[in-house]
Amino acid sequence: MDIKYNQTTASIEIKDGLKNHFFIVKLLLIITFINAVLNLSNAQVAFGFMKIIWLFIGMVAAFGLRNYFF
C-alpha cells in the first residue's frame, strides 16, 4: 500500500491495488462458472452427488458474478 499526500490539492492518494484484486476475483469466478457448466454438461454420467456439488459451485459463482457486474 502506497500513501502519498498531495500538497497542491490537499488530498491523500492511496494506491492499494484494489482494482487488480477485483479483476482477479472476477476472472476466478468466470473460470469457476465455466468449469461448473462443463462438468454439468456431460450427459453420459448419471445425475449424482458430484453433479449436485458442481451445481452448487456453479450457482455460487453465478451469484458472485451477478453481484460484481451489477
N, C-alpha and C positions, 0 to 999 in steps of 0.2 A: 504494500500500500504506500502510495506516494502522496503526501500532503504538502501543498505549497500555498503561501499567502501572496496574493496579487495586490500590491500596494496601489496601483493605478486605479483599479476598480473597487478596492476594499472588499475583496471576496476571497474565499478559500476554494482552491481547486483540489479535488480528491480523485486520484486515479487508482481504482481498486480492482480493475479487471472484471467488473460485473457483466459487461457486455459479452466477454468471452465465455464466462460461466453460463449465461443464458443460452448462448449458441450451442455449447457442448451438451447441455441438458436437452435442448430441442432435438439435436442430432441423435442422441441416445434414445430418446422416446420414439423418434421416427424409425430407427433401426429395430427397436423392440417391437413396435407395431407391425412392421413388415415381416419380421420373424414369426410373430404370432399368426399372422394371416397365412403365411406359407405353411406353417405347421398344421393349421386347421384345414387347409385346402386339400390335404392328402385324403382322397375319398376311399382309398383301398383299405385303410385301417379303420376298424370299428370305433365308434364314439365311446371312449373310456375315460379313465382317470387322468391321463396325460392331456387329453383334449380339453377336459374341464379346467385343468391348470393353465393351459395356453389360452383358453377363452378368458379366464380371469385376468391373466397378464395382459392380453390384448385390450380388454376393457379398461384396465387401469392406465395403460399407455394412451389409449384414445381419449380418456378423460383428462389426462395430463396435457396432451396436445391441445385439446379444446380450451383448457384454461390458459395455456401460454399464448395461443393465437387470438383469442377473443378476450 
